[in-house]
């Protein structure tokens, strides 16, 4: 089954408001995604295995999108750093450039 993993990288504070970026990766597996499953990827830290929060299948196009739990950045600048670092890992793209 082919699907797209997406993950938000976010930080929020009263001073900055919400700062957020989205990364995505096309993925293929014989195991269909389900809520609660964890995905391990070189883009995340060793102990960061984000869980599936939602699975959306478009019945017209057949496109399946899997949203992983968001990554909480330490500050607004960290959002951009984590985003750029993630894009250096195999297959990850800017989620808004799909």
N, CA, C and O atoms as a CHARMM CRD file, in Angstrom:
* protein
*
  392
    1    1 UNK  N      0.84500  -1.17600   0.00000 PROA 1      0.00000
    2    1 UNK  CA     0.00000   0.00000   0.00000 PROA 1      0.00000
    3    1 UNK  C      0.89000   1.23800   0.00000 PROA 1      0.00000
    4    1 UNK  O      1.86600   1.31200   0.74600 PROA 1      0.00000
    5    2 UNK  N      0.54500   2.20100  -0.83800 PROA 2      0.00000
    6    2 UNK  CA     1.29000   3.45200  -0.91200 PROA 2      0.00000
    7    2 UNK  C      0.52400   4.53400  -0.15600 PROA 2      0.00000
    8    2 UNK  O     -0.69200   4.65800  -0.30300 PROA 2      0.00000
    9    3 UNK  N      1.24400   5.31900   0.65600 PROA 3      0.00000
   10    3 UNK  CA     0.61900   6.40800   1.38700 PROA 3      0.00000
   11    3 UNK  C      1.62700   7.51400   1.65200 PROA 3      0.00000
   12    3 UNK  O      2.82700   7.34500   1.43400 PROA 3      0.00000
   13    4 UNK  N      1.12300   8.64700   2.12600 PROA 4      0.00000
   14    4 UNK  CA     1.96400   9.79800   2.44000 PROA 4      0.00000
   15    4 UNK  C      1.95100  10.02700   3.94100 PROA 4      0.00000
   16    4 UNK  O      0.89200  10.19300   4.54600 PROA 4      0.00000
   17    5 UNK  N      3.14400  10.03400   4.53900 PROA 5      0.00000
   18    5 UNK  CA     3.28900  10.39000   5.94700 PROA 5      0.00000
   19    5 UNK  C      3.43400  11.90300   6.02300 PROA 5      0.00000
   20    5 UNK  O      4.17300  12.49100   5.23300 PROA 5      0.00000
   21    6 UNK  N      2.74400  12.53700   6.95400 PROA 6      0.00000
   22    6 UNK  CA     2.94700  13.96500   7.19200 PROA 6      0.00000
   23    6 UNK  C      3.16600  14.19900   8.68200 PROA 6      0.00000
   24    6 UNK  O      2.59000  13.51300   9.52600 PROA 6      0.00000
   25    7 UNK  N      4.01400  15.18500   8.98600 PROA 7      0.00000
   26    7 UNK  CA     4.27600  15.53100  10.38300 PROA 7      0.00000
   27    7 UNK  C      4.46500  17.03600  10.50300 PROA 7      0.00000
   28    7 UNK  O      5.21800  17.64800   9.74500 PROA 7      0.00000
   29    8 UNK  N      3.76500  17.61700  11.47000 PROA 8      0.00000
   30    8 UNK  CA     3.91500  19.03700  11.78500 PROA 8      0.00000
   31    8 UNK  C      5.05900  19.22400  12.77000 PROA 8      0.00000
   32    8 UNK  O      5.24300  18.42100  13.68400 PROA 8      0.00000
   33    9 UNK  N      5.81400  20.27600  12.57700 PROA 9      0.00000
   34    9 UNK  CA     6.85800  20.69600  13.51100 PROA 9      0.00000
   35    9 UNK  C      6.39200  22.05300  14.01400 PROA 9      0.00000
   36    9 UNK  O      6.28000  22.99500  13.22900 PROA 9      0.00000
   37   10 UNK  N      6.11700  22.17100  15.32000 PROA 10     0.00000
   38   10 UNK  CA     5.45000  23.37900  15.81800 PROA 10     0.00000
   39   10 UNK  C      6.03700  23.90200  17.11500 PROA 10     0.00000
   40   10 UNK  O      6.63900  23.17000  17.90000 PROA 10     0.00000
   41   11 UNK  N      5.83600  25.19700  17.30800 PROA 11     0.00000
   42   11 UNK  CA     6.12300  25.86600  18.56600 PROA 11     0.00000
   43   11 UNK  C      5.08000  26.95700  18.73400 PROA 11     0.00000
   44   11 UNK  O      4.67900  27.60100  17.76500 PROA 11     0.00000
   45   12 UNK  N      4.64600  27.15800  19.96800 PROA 12     0.00000
   46   12 UNK  CA     3.65300  28.19600  20.23500 PROA 12     0.00000
   47   12 UNK  C      3.97100  28.87600  21.56000 PROA 12     0.00000
   48   12 UNK  O      4.30100  28.22500  22.55100 PROA 12     0.00000
   49   13 UNK  N      3.86500  30.18600  21.55200 PROA 13     0.00000
   50   13 UNK  CA     4.01600  30.96200  22.78500 PROA 13     0.00000
   51   13 UNK  C      3.22600  32.25500  22.62000 PROA 13     0.00000
   52   13 UNK  O      2.90100  32.64300  21.49800 PROA 13     0.00000
   53   14 UNK  N      2.91400  32.92500  23.73000 PROA 14     0.00000
   54   14 UNK  CA     2.19600  34.19500  23.62900 PROA 14     0.00000
   55   14 UNK  C      2.98300  35.24200  22.81800 PROA 14     0.00000
   56   14 UNK  O      2.39200  36.09000  22.14900 PROA 14     0.00000
   57   15 UNK  N      4.31500  35.17100  22.88600 PROA 15     0.00000
   58   15 UNK  CA     5.14700  36.14800  22.18200 PROA 15     0.00000
   59   15 UNK  C      5.18000  35.90300  20.67400 PROA 15     0.00000
   60   15 UNK  O      5.09100  36.84900  19.89100 PROA 15     0.00000
   61   16 UNK  N      5.30600  34.63800  20.26300 PROA 16     0.00000
   62   16 UNK  CA     5.47200  34.32400  18.83600 PROA 16     0.00000
   63   16 UNK  C      4.19000  33.86800  18.16000 PROA 16     0.00000
   64   16 UNK  O      4.08800  33.89700  16.93400 PROA 16     0.00000
   65   17 UNK  N      3.21100  33.44900  18.95300 PROA 17     0.00000
   66   17 UNK  CA     2.03600  32.80800  18.37100 PROA 17     0.00000
   67   17 UNK  C      2.43300  31.41200  17.90500 PROA 17     0.00000
   68   17 UNK  O      3.39900  30.84000  18.40900 PROA 17     0.00000
   69   18 UNK  N      1.70200  30.86900  16.95600 PROA 18     0.00000
   70   18 UNK  CA     1.99900  29.53500  16.43400 PROA 18     0.00000
   71   18 UNK  C      2.97300  29.64000  15.26800 PROA 18     0.00000
   72   18 UNK  O      2.73700  30.36900  14.30400 PROA 18     0.00000
   73   19 UNK  N      4.07600  28.89400  15.37500 PROA 19     0.00000
   74   19 UNK  CA     5.05500  28.77500  14.29500 PROA 19     0.00000
   75   19 UNK  C      5.05900  27.30500  13.91600 PROA 19     0.00000
   76   19 UNK  O      5.30200  26.44800  14.76500 PROA 19     0.00000
   77   20 UNK  N      4.79200  27.00100  12.65000 PROA 20     0.00000
   78   20 UNK  CA     4.61800  25.60400  12.26100 PROA 20     0.00000
   79   20 UNK  C      5.08800  25.35900  10.82800 PROA 20     0.00000
   80   20 UNK  O      4.92500  26.21100   9.95500 PROA 20     0.00000
   81   21 UNK  N      5.66900  24.18800  10.60200 PROA 21     0.00000
   82   21 UNK  CA     6.06200  23.71500   9.27000 PROA 21     0.00000
   83   21 UNK  C      5.56000  22.28000   9.15900 PROA 21     0.00000
   84   21 UNK  O      5.33600  21.61100  10.16800 PROA 21     0.00000
   85   22 UNK  N      5.38700  21.81400   7.92300 PROA 22     0.00000
   86   22 UNK  CA     4.91700  20.44400   7.69200 PROA 22     0.00000
   87   22 UNK  C      5.88400  19.74300   6.75400 PROA 22     0.00000
   88   22 UNK  O      6.28600  20.30200   5.73300 PROA 22     0.00000
   89   23 UNK  N      6.25600  18.51300   7.10500 PROA 23     0.00000
   90   23 UNK  CA     7.08400  17.68700   6.23000 PROA 23     0.00000
   91   23 UNK  C      6.26900  16.47900   5.79600 PROA 23     0.00000
   92   23 UNK  O      5.36600  16.03800   6.50700 PROA 23     0.00000
   93   24 UNK  N      6.59800  15.94300   4.61600 PROA 24     0.00000
   94   24 UNK  CA     5.87400  14.77200   4.11700 PROA 24     0.00000
   95   24 UNK  C      6.83200  13.81100   3.43000 PROA 24     0.00000
   96   24 UNK  O      7.91300  14.19000   2.97900 PROA 24     0.00000
   97   25 UNK  N      6.40000  12.55300   3.36300 PROA 25     0.00000
   98   25 UNK  CA     7.21700  11.51300   2.73600 PROA 25     0.00000
   99   25 UNK  C      6.29700  10.46900   2.12600 PROA 25     0.00000
  100   25 UNK  O      5.40000   9.95200   2.79200 PROA 25     0.00000
  101   26 UNK  N      6.52700  10.16100   0.84900 PROA 26     0.00000
  102   26 UNK  CA     5.79300   9.07500   0.19900 PROA 26     0.00000
  103   26 UNK  C      6.36900   7.77200   0.72800 PROA 26     0.00000
  104   26 UNK  O      7.58500   7.62500   0.84800 PROA 26     0.00000
  105   27 UNK  N      5.49400   6.83100   1.04200 PROA 27     0.00000
  106   27 UNK  CA     5.93900   5.60200   1.69000 PROA 27     0.00000
  107   27 UNK  C      5.12300   4.44200   1.15900 PROA 27     0.00000
  108   27 UNK  O      3.94300   4.59600   0.84700 PROA 27     0.00000
  109   28 UNK  N      5.74800   3.28400   1.05600 PROA 28     0.00000
  110   28 UNK  CA     5.03300   2.09200   0.61100 PROA 28     0.00000
  111   28 UNK  C      5.33500   0.95100   1.57200 PROA 28     0.00000
  112   28 UNK  O      6.48400   0.73900   1.96000 PROA 28     0.00000
  113   29 UNK  N      4.29100   0.21700   1.95300 PROA 29     0.00000
  114   29 UNK  CA     4.43900  -0.88000   2.90300 PROA 29     0.00000
  115   29 UNK  C      3.34300  -1.90800   2.67700 PROA 29     0.00000
  116   29 UNK  O      2.24400  -1.57200   2.23700 PROA 29     0.00000
  117   30 UNK  N      3.65000  -3.16000   2.98200 PROA 30     0.00000
  118   30 UNK  CA     2.63700  -4.21100   2.94000 PROA 30     0.00000
  119   30 UNK  C      1.72200  -4.13900   4.15800 PROA 30     0.00000
  120   30 UNK  O      0.67000  -4.77800   4.19500 PROA 30     0.00000
  121   31 UNK  N      2.13200  -3.35500   5.15300 PROA 31     0.00000
  122   31 UNK  CA     1.35500  -3.20900   6.38400 PROA 31     0.00000
  123   31 UNK  C      0.57200  -1.90000   6.30100 PROA 31     0.00000
  124   31 UNK  O      1.17900  -0.82900   6.28900 PROA 31     0.00000
  125   32 UNK  N     -0.75800  -1.95800   6.24200 PROA 32     0.00000
  126   32 UNK  CA    -1.54000  -0.71900   6.15500 PROA 32     0.00000
  127   32 UNK  C     -1.46100   0.06900   7.46600 PROA 32     0.00000
  128   32 UNK  O     -1.43100  -0.52400   8.54400 PROA 32     0.00000
  129   33 UNK  N     -1.42700   1.39800   7.37700 PROA 33     0.00000
  130   33 UNK  CA    -1.33200   2.22300   8.58500 PROA 33     0.00000
  131   33 UNK  C     -2.59900   2.14600   9.43200 PROA 33     0.00000
  132   33 UNK  O     -3.71200   2.04300   8.91400 PROA 33     0.00000
  133   34 UNK  N     -2.39900   2.19800  10.74400 PROA 34     0.00000
  134   34 UNK  CA    -3.52300   2.21000  11.67700 PROA 34     0.00000
  135   34 UNK  C     -3.21700   3.18200  12.80600 PROA 34     0.00000
  136   34 UNK  O     -2.05500   3.44100  13.11700 PROA 34     0.00000
  137   35 UNK  N     -4.26700   3.71900  13.41700 PROA 35     0.00000
  138   35 UNK  CA    -4.09300   4.61800  14.56000 PROA 35     0.00000
  139   35 UNK  C     -3.24700   3.93800  15.62600 PROA 35     0.00000
  140   35 UNK  O     -3.43400   2.76000  15.92900 PROA 35     0.00000
  141   36 UNK  N     -2.31500   4.69600  16.18700 PROA 36     0.00000
  142   36 UNK  CA    -1.48400   4.17700  17.26200 PROA 36     0.00000
  143   36 UNK  C     -0.18800   3.53400  16.80400 PROA 36     0.00000
  144   36 UNK  O      0.74000   3.39100  17.60100 PROA 36     0.00000
  145   37 UNK  N     -0.10000   3.14000  15.53000 PROA 37     0.00000
  146   37 UNK  CA     1.16500   2.58900  15.03800 PROA 37     0.00000
  147   37 UNK  C      2.24600   3.65600  15.17900 PROA 37     0.00000
  148   37 UNK  O      1.96000   4.85100  15.10500 PROA 37     0.00000
  149   38 UNK  N      3.48900   3.22100  15.38100 PROA 38     0.00000
  150   38 UNK  CA     4.62300   4.13000  15.47200 PROA 38     0.00000
  151   38 UNK  C      5.49700   3.96100  14.23700 PROA 38     0.00000
  152   38 UNK  O      5.67700   2.84900  13.74100 PROA 38     0.00000
  153   39 UNK  N      6.03500   5.06400  13.74800 PROA 39     0.00000
  154   39 UNK  CA     6.92900   5.02800  12.59200 PROA 39     0.00000
  155   39 UNK  C      8.31900   5.49200  12.99800 PROA 39     0.00000
  156   39 UNK  O      8.49400   6.57700  13.55200 PROA 39     0.00000
  157   40 UNK  N      9.29800   4.65000  12.71100 PROA 40     0.00000
  158   40 UNK  CA    10.69100   4.95500  12.99700 PROA 40     0.00000
  159   40 UNK  C     11.32900   5.44000  11.70000 PROA 40     0.00000
  160   40 UNK  O     11.13500   4.83500  10.64600 PROA 40     0.00000
  161   41 UNK  N     12.08300   6.51900  11.77400 PROA 41     0.00000
  162   41 UNK  CA    12.71200   7.07200  10.57800 PROA 41     0.00000
  163   41 UNK  C     14.00600   7.77000  10.98400 PROA 41     0.00000
  164   41 UNK  O     14.10900   8.30700  12.08700 PROA 41     0.00000
  165   42 UNK  N     14.98500   7.76000  10.09400 PROA 42     0.00000
  166   42 UNK  CA    16.27200   8.39600  10.38800 PROA 42     0.00000
  167   42 UNK  C     16.13800   9.90800  10.59400 PROA 42     0.00000
  168   42 UNK  O     17.02800  10.53000  11.17400 PROA 42     0.00000
  169   43 UNK  N     15.04600  10.50100  10.13000 PROA 43     0.00000
  170   43 UNK  CA    14.83900  11.94600  10.29500 PROA 43     0.00000
  171   43 UNK  C     14.56800  12.32500  11.74800 PROA 43     0.00000
  172   43 UNK  O     14.76900  13.47700  12.13100 PROA 43     0.00000
  173   44 UNK  N     14.12100  11.38300  12.55000 PROA 44     0.00000
  174   44 UNK  CA    13.78100  11.66300  13.94700 PROA 44     0.00000
  175   44 UNK  C     14.88400  11.14300  14.85400 PROA 44     0.00000
  176   44 UNK  O     15.69300  10.30900  14.44800 PROA 44     0.00000
  177   45 UNK  N     14.90800  11.63300  16.06300 PROA 45     0.00000
  178   45 UNK  CA    15.87800  11.16200  17.04500 PROA 45     0.00000
  179   45 UNK  C     15.66200   9.69300  17.38400 PROA 45     0.00000
  180   45 UNK  O     14.61700   9.11600  17.08500 PROA 45     0.00000
  181   46 UNK  N     16.65000   9.11600  18.00000 PROA 46     0.00000
  182   46 UNK  CA    16.63200   7.69100  18.33000 PROA 46     0.00000
  183   46 UNK  C     15.40200   7.28000  19.13800 PROA 46     0.00000
  184   46 UNK  O     14.86200   6.19300  18.93400 PROA 46     0.00000
  185   47 UNK  N     14.96400   8.13200  20.04000 PROA 47     0.00000
  186   47 UNK  CA    13.82800   7.78600  20.89800 PROA 47     0.00000
  187   47 UNK  C     12.52800   8.45700  20.46600 PROA 47     0.00000
  188   47 UNK  O     11.57100   8.51700  21.23800 PROA 47     0.00000
  189   48 UNK  N     12.49300   8.95600  19.24700 PROA 48     0.00000
  190   48 UNK  CA    11.30200   9.64000  18.74200 PROA 48     0.00000
  191   48 UNK  C     10.63300   8.76800  17.68800 PROA 48     0.00000
  192   48 UNK  O     11.05500   8.74100  16.53200 PROA 48     0.00000
  193   49 UNK  N      9.59300   8.05900  18.09500 PROA 49     0.00000
  194   49 UNK  CA     8.81700   7.20600  17.19200 PROA 49     0.00000
  195   49 UNK  C      7.38200   7.72900  17.17800 PROA 49     0.00000
  196   49 UNK  O      6.53800   7.24200  17.93100 PROA 49     0.00000
  197   50 UNK  N      7.09900   8.71700  16.32800 PROA 50     0.00000
  198   50 UNK  CA     5.77000   9.32800  16.34600 PROA 50     0.00000
  199   50 UNK  C      4.66200   8.34100  16.00700 PROA 50     0.00000
  200   50 UNK  O      4.80600   7.49400  15.12600 PROA 50     0.00000
  201   51 UNK  N      3.56200   8.47100  16.72200 PROA 51     0.00000
  202   51 UNK  CA     2.39700   7.60600  16.50400 PROA 51     0.00000
  203   51 UNK  C      1.48600   8.19200  15.43700 PROA 51     0.00000
  204   51 UNK  O      1.46200   9.40100  15.20600 PROA 51     0.00000
  205   52 UNK  N      0.74400   7.31200  14.79700 PROA 52     0.00000
  206   52 UNK  CA    -0.24900   7.72300  13.81300 PROA 52     0.00000
  207   52 UNK  C     -1.43500   8.33200  14.55100 PROA 52     0.00000
  208   52 UNK  O     -2.02200   7.69400  15.42500 PROA 52     0.00000
  209   53 UNK  N     -1.78900   9.57100  14.19700 PROA 53     0.00000
  210   53 UNK  CA    -2.94100  10.24500  14.80000 PROA 53     0.00000
  211   53 UNK  C     -4.17900  10.15700  13.92500 PROA 53     0.00000
  212   53 UNK  O     -5.30000  10.14300  14.43300 PROA 53     0.00000
  213   54 UNK  N     -3.98100  10.09600  12.59900 PROA 54     0.00000
  214   54 UNK  CA    -5.13600   9.95200  11.71500 PROA 54     0.00000
  215   54 UNK  C     -4.71400   9.31700  10.39800 PROA 54     0.00000
  216   54 UNK  O     -3.57500   9.45400   9.95100 PROA 54     0.00000
  217   55 UNK  N     -5.66800   8.61800   9.79300 PROA 55     0.00000
  218   55 UNK  CA    -5.48900   8.01900   8.47000 PROA 55     0.00000
  219   55 UNK  C     -6.68200   8.47400   7.63500 PROA 55     0.00000
  220   55 UNK  O     -7.83000   8.19000   7.97700 PROA 55     0.00000
  221   56 UNK  N     -6.40700   9.18200   6.53800 PROA 56     0.00000
  222   56 UNK  CA    -7.47400   9.68800   5.67600 PROA 56     0.00000
  223   56 UNK  C     -7.28900   9.09200   4.28400 PROA 56     0.00000
  224   56 UNK  O     -6.23300   9.23800   3.66900 PROA 56     0.00000
  225   57 UNK  N     -8.33300   8.41600   3.79600 PROA 57     0.00000
  226   57 UNK  CA    -8.30600   7.84000   2.45500 PROA 57     0.00000
  227   57 UNK  C     -9.34800   8.56000   1.61600 PROA 57     0.00000
  228   57 UNK  O    -10.53700   8.54400   1.93500 PROA 57     0.00000
  229   58 UNK  N     -8.89300   9.18800   0.54400 PROA 58     0.00000
  230   58 UNK  CA    -9.79500   9.86600  -0.37800 PROA 58     0.00000
  231   58 UNK  C    -10.40400   8.80400  -1.28400 PROA 58     0.00000
  232   58 UNK  O     -9.68800   8.16000  -2.05100 PROA 58     0.00000
  233   59 UNK  N    -11.70600   8.61500  -1.20500 PROA 59     0.00000
  234   59 UNK  CA   -12.36900   7.54200  -1.95300 PROA 59     0.00000
  235   59 UNK  C    -12.41600   7.80100  -3.45100 PROA 59     0.00000
  236   59 UNK  O    -12.61800   6.86800  -4.22900 PROA 59     0.00000
  237   60 UNK  N    -12.23600   9.03700  -3.86700 PROA 60     0.00000
  238   60 UNK  CA   -12.24300   9.33800  -5.30000 PROA 60     0.00000
  239   60 UNK  C    -10.87900   9.11400  -5.93600 PROA 60     0.00000
  240   60 UNK  O    -10.77900   8.54300  -7.02200 PROA 60     0.00000
  241   61 UNK  N     -9.82700   9.56600  -5.25500 PROA 61     0.00000
  242   61 UNK  CA    -8.48300   9.45300  -5.82800 PROA 61     0.00000
  243   61 UNK  C     -7.73100   8.22000  -5.34000 PROA 61     0.00000
  244   61 UNK  O     -6.78300   7.76900  -5.98300 PROA 61     0.00000
  245   62 UNK  N     -8.16000   7.67500  -4.19900 PROA 62     0.00000
  246   62 UNK  CA    -7.45000   6.54100  -3.61200 PROA 62     0.00000
  247   62 UNK  C     -6.20700   6.94600  -2.84000 PROA 62     0.00000
  248   62 UNK  O     -5.45500   6.09000  -2.37500 PROA 62     0.00000
  249   63 UNK  N     -5.98800   8.24400  -2.70100 PROA 63     0.00000
  250   63 UNK  CA    -4.80900   8.73300  -1.98500 PROA 63     0.00000
  251   63 UNK  C     -5.01300   8.55300  -0.48000 PROA 63     0.00000
  252   63 UNK  O     -6.06400   8.89000   0.06600 PROA 63     0.00000
  253   64 UNK  N     -3.98800   8.01600   0.17200 PROA 64     0.00000
  254   64 UNK  CA    -4.02800   7.78100   1.61900 PROA 64     0.00000
  255   64 UNK  C     -2.99900   8.69200   2.28600 PROA 64     0.00000
  256   64 UNK  O     -1.82200   8.68700   1.92500 PROA 64     0.00000
  257   65 UNK  N     -3.45900   9.47500   3.26600 PROA 65     0.00000
  258   65 UNK  CA    -2.58900  10.38500   4.00400 PROA 65     0.00000
  259   65 UNK  C     -2.59100   9.97400   5.46800 PROA 65     0.00000
  260   65 UNK  O     -3.64600   9.79400   6.07700 PROA 65     0.00000
  261   66 UNK  N     -1.38700   9.82600   6.02500 PROA 66     0.00000
  262   66 UNK  CA    -1.21500   9.39000   7.40800 PROA 66     0.00000
  263   66 UNK  C     -0.56500  10.52700   8.19000 PROA 66     0.00000
  264   66 UNK  O      0.57400  10.90600   7.91800 PROA 66     0.00000
  265   67 UNK  N     -1.29700  11.06600   9.16100 PROA 67     0.00000
  266   67 UNK  CA    -0.74900  12.15300   9.96800 PROA 67     0.00000
  267   67 UNK  C     -0.12900  11.59400  11.23900 PROA 67     0.00000
  268   67 UNK  O     -0.78200  10.89000  12.01000 PROA 67     0.00000
  269   68 UNK  N      1.14800  11.92100  11.44500 PROA 68     0.00000
  270   68 UNK  CA     1.86900  11.50400  12.64400 PROA 68     0.00000
  271   68 UNK  C      1.72500  12.57100  13.71900 PROA 68     0.00000
  272   68 UNK  O      1.42800  13.72700  13.41800 PROA 68     0.00000
  273   69 UNK  N      1.93800  12.17600  14.99300 PROA 69     0.00000
  274   69 UNK  CA     1.85500  13.17900  16.05200 PROA 69     0.00000
  275   69 UNK  C      2.91100  14.25900  15.80500 PROA 69     0.00000
  276   69 UNK  O      3.99700  13.98800  15.29100 PROA 69     0.00000
  277   70 UNK  N      2.56100  15.48500  16.18500 PROA 70     0.00000
  278   70 UNK  CA     3.44100  16.61000  15.87700 PROA 70     0.00000
  279   70 UNK  C      4.69300  16.58900  16.73700 PROA 70     0.00000
  280   70 UNK  O      4.71600  16.02100  17.82900 PROA 70     0.00000
  281   71 UNK  N      5.73500  17.22800  16.21100 PROA 71     0.00000
  282   71 UNK  CA     6.98500  17.37400  16.93500 PROA 71     0.00000
  283   71 UNK  C      6.98700  18.76300  17.56400 PROA 71     0.00000
  284   71 UNK  O      6.90700  19.76900  16.86000 PROA 71     0.00000
  285   72 UNK  N      7.07800  18.81400  18.87600 PROA 72     0.00000
  286   72 UNK  CA     7.06500  20.09000  19.59200 PROA 72     0.00000
  287   72 UNK  C      8.49000  20.62900  19.66200 PROA 72     0.00000
  288   72 UNK  O      9.34700  20.06100  20.33900 PROA 72     0.00000
  289   73 UNK  N      8.73400  21.72900  18.95600 PROA 73     0.00000
  290   73 UNK  CA    10.05400  22.35600  18.94700 PROA 73     0.00000
  291   73 UNK  C     10.24800  23.18400  20.21200 PROA 73     0.00000
  292   73 UNK  O      9.27700  23.62800  20.82600 PROA 73     0.00000
  293   74 UNK  N     11.50800  23.38900  20.59900 PROA 74     0.00000
  294   74 UNK  CA    11.81300  24.12400  21.81900 PROA 74     0.00000
  295   74 UNK  C     11.59200  25.61700  21.73200 PROA 74     0.00000
  296   74 UNK  O     11.34800  26.27200  22.74600 PROA 74     0.00000
  297   75 UNK  N     11.67400  26.16800  20.51900 PROA 75     0.00000
  298   75 UNK  CA    11.43300  27.59700  20.31000 PROA 75     0.00000
  299   75 UNK  C     11.12800  27.82500  18.83400 PROA 75     0.00000
  300   75 UNK  O     11.19400  26.89600  18.02900 PROA 75     0.00000
  301   76 UNK  N     10.79700  29.05200  18.48800 PROA 76     0.00000
  302   76 UNK  CA    10.39700  29.35700  17.10800 PROA 76     0.00000
  303   76 UNK  C     11.52500  29.09100  16.11900 PROA 76     0.00000
  304   76 UNK  O     11.27400  28.58300  15.02600 PROA 76     0.00000
  305   77 UNK  N     12.76800  29.42400  16.48100 PROA 77     0.00000
  306   77 UNK  CA    13.90100  29.18300  15.58300 PROA 77     0.00000
  307   77 UNK  C     14.14000  27.69300  15.37100 PROA 77     0.00000
  308   77 UNK  O     14.58100  27.28000  14.29800 PROA 77     0.00000
  309   78 UNK  N     13.85400  26.89500  16.37900 PROA 78     0.00000
  310   78 UNK  CA    14.05400  25.44700  16.27500 PROA 78     0.00000
  311   78 UNK  C     13.12800  24.82400  15.24000 PROA 78     0.00000
  312   78 UNK  O     13.47100  23.80100  14.64800 PROA 78     0.00000
  313   79 UNK  N     11.96900  25.41700  15.01200 PROA 79     0.00000
  314   79 UNK  CA    11.04300  24.89300  13.99700 PROA 79     0.00000
  315   79 UNK  C     11.74900  24.86100  12.64200 PROA 79     0.00000
  316   79 UNK  O     11.72900  23.84100  11.95400 PROA 79     0.00000
  317   80 UNK  N     12.36800  25.96700  12.26400 PROA 80     0.00000
  318   80 UNK  CA    13.07200  26.04500  10.97500 PROA 80     0.00000
  319   80 UNK  C     14.26500  25.10200  10.93800 PROA 80     0.00000
  320   80 UNK  O     14.51200  24.46400   9.91500 PROA 80     0.00000
  321   81 UNK  N     15.01100  25.00300  12.03800 PROA 81     0.00000
  322   81 UNK  CA    16.18200  24.11200  12.07300 PROA 81     0.00000
  323   81 UNK  C     15.77400  22.65500  11.91300 PROA 81     0.00000
  324   81 UNK  O     16.37600  21.92500  11.12600 PROA 81     0.00000
  325   82 UNK  N     14.75400  22.22600  12.65700 PROA 82     0.00000
  326   82 UNK  CA    14.29100  20.83500  12.57000 PROA 82     0.00000
  327   82 UNK  C     13.73400  20.55600  11.17700 PROA 82     0.00000
  328   82 UNK  O     13.97300  19.48900  10.61200 PROA 82     0.00000
  329   83 UNK  N     12.99700  21.51000  10.62600 PROA 83     0.00000
  330   83 UNK  CA    12.43400  21.37500   9.28500 PROA 83     0.00000
  331   83 UNK  C     13.55100  21.15900   8.26300 PROA 83     0.00000
  332   83 UNK  O     13.49000  20.21800   7.47100 PROA 83     0.00000
  333   84 UNK  N     14.56400  22.01900   8.27400 PROA 84     0.00000
  334   84 UNK  CA    15.67500  21.91500   7.31500 PROA 84     0.00000
  335   84 UNK  C     16.46000  20.62000   7.50600 PROA 84     0.00000
  336   84 UNK  O     16.87400  20.00100   6.52500 PROA 84     0.00000
  337   85 UNK  N     16.66700  20.20800   8.73900 PROA 85     0.00000
  338   85 UNK  CA    17.37000  18.95100   9.00900 PROA 85     0.00000
  339   85 UNK  C     16.57100  17.76900   8.48400 PROA 85     0.00000
  340   85 UNK  O     17.14000  16.85000   7.89500 PROA 85     0.00000
  341   86 UNK  N     15.26700  17.78100   8.68700 PROA 86     0.00000
  342   86 UNK  CA    14.40700  16.69100   8.21700 PROA 86     0.00000
  343   86 UNK  C     14.46600  16.56600   6.70000 PROA 86     0.00000
  344   86 UNK  O     14.49500  15.45400   6.17200 PROA 86     0.00000
  345   87 UNK  N     14.48500  17.68800   5.99800 PROA 87     0.00000
  346   87 UNK  CA    14.51400  17.67000   4.53300 PROA 87     0.00000
  347   87 UNK  C     15.79500  17.04900   3.98200 PROA 87     0.00000
  348   87 UNK  O     15.82900  16.64900   2.81800 PROA 87     0.00000
  349   88 UNK  N     16.84000  16.96000   4.78900 PROA 88     0.00000
  350   88 UNK  CA    18.10000  16.34400   4.36000 PROA 88     0.00000
  351   88 UNK  C     18.04200  14.82000   4.41200 PROA 88     0.00000
  352   88 UNK  O     18.92700  14.15100   3.87800 PROA 88     0.00000
  353   89 UNK  N     17.01900  14.27000   5.04300 PROA 89     0.00000
  354   89 UNK  CA    16.88200  12.81600   5.15600 PROA 89     0.00000
  355   89 UNK  C     16.12600  12.26700   3.95100 PROA 89     0.00000
  356   89 UNK  O     15.29300  12.96000   3.36700 PROA 89     0.00000
  357   90 UNK  N     16.41800  11.01400   3.57900 PROA 90     0.00000
  358   90 UNK  CA    15.84300  10.42600   2.36000 PROA 90     0.00000
  359   90 UNK  C     14.31600  10.49400   2.29800 PROA 90     0.00000
  360   90 UNK  O     13.61500  10.04000   3.20200 PROA 90     0.00000
  361   91 UNK  N     13.82400  11.07600   1.20100 PROA 91     0.00000
  362   91 UNK  CA    12.39600  11.06100   0.90700 PROA 91     0.00000
  363   91 UNK  C     11.55900  12.17500   1.49200 PROA 91     0.00000
  364   91 UNK  O     10.42600  12.37000   1.05300 PROA 91     0.00000
  365   92 UNK  N     12.07100  12.92300   2.47200 PROA 92     0.00000
  366   92 UNK  CA    11.27000  13.95700   3.12500 PROA 92     0.00000
  367   92 UNK  C     11.24000  15.22700   2.29200 PROA 92     0.00000
  368   92 UNK  O     12.25500  15.64200   1.73200 PROA 92     0.00000
  369   93 UNK  N     10.04600  15.85000   2.21800 PROA 93     0.00000
  370   93 UNK  CA     9.82900  17.06800   1.43800 PROA 93     0.00000
  371   93 UNK  C      9.02600  18.06700   2.26500 PROA 93     0.00000
  372   93 UNK  O      8.45600  17.73500   3.30400 PROA 93     0.00000
  373   94 UNK  N      9.00300  19.28500   1.77300 PROA 94     0.00000
  374   94 UNK  CA     8.14300  20.31300   2.34900 PROA 94     0.00000
  375   94 UNK  C      6.70200  19.86200   2.12600 PROA 94     0.00000
  376   94 UNK  O      6.27500  19.69500   0.98400 PROA 94     0.00000
  377   95 UNK  N      5.96000  19.66700   3.19600 PROA 95     0.00000
  378   95 UNK  CA     4.59400  19.15800   3.10600 PROA 95     0.00000
  379   95 UNK  C      3.62400  20.08200   2.40100 PROA 95     0.00000
  380   95 UNK  O      2.54900  19.64700   1.98700 PROA 95     0.00000
  381   96 UNK  N      3.97800  21.34300   2.25900 PROA 96     0.00000
  382   96 UNK  CA     3.10100  22.28900   1.57100 PROA 96     0.00000
  383   96 UNK  C      3.42600  22.38900   0.08300 PROA 96     0.00000
  384   96 UNK  O      2.75400  23.11200  -0.65200 PROA 96     0.00000
  385   97 UNK  N      4.45000  21.67100  -0.36200 PROA 97     0.00000
  386   97 UNK  CA     4.85700  21.69800  -1.76600 PROA 97     0.00000
  387   97 UNK  C      4.46100  20.43300  -2.50700 PROA 97     0.00000
  388   97 UNK  O      5.06100  20.10500  -3.53100 PROA 97     0.00000
  389   98 UNK  N      3.46100  19.71500  -2.00800 PROA 98     0.00000
  390   98 UNK  CA     3.08900  18.43200  -2.61200 PROA 98     0.00000
  391   98 UNK  C      2.55300  18.60100  -3.97900 PROA 98     0.00000
  392   98 UNK  O      2.19300  17.61900  -4.62800 PROA 98     0.00000
